[in-house]
């Protein structure tokens, strides 16, 4: 797999940046899920004032956490590709 030949310099820079941010993506995913669960626990169990809007906010937070997890998985793959590229040099 010859990555250097098929990617432009701008794409290589993007690949390297995304690979470096994998920890940030994982932490962001975990943090948004924790916030969503905390929000659910507070408004569902403690305050007992859950309504449709608050439920929608919880769903949006969980979807955001899922998107960050997907970015983390992509960053792991980018890191592996970057490692292969470095070995080929």
Secondary structure, DSSP 8 states (H G I E B T S, - for coil): --HHHHS-HHHHHHHHHHHHTHHHHHHHHHHHHHHHHHHHHIIIIIS----HHHHHHHHHHHHHHHHHHHHHHHHHHHHHHHHHHHHH-
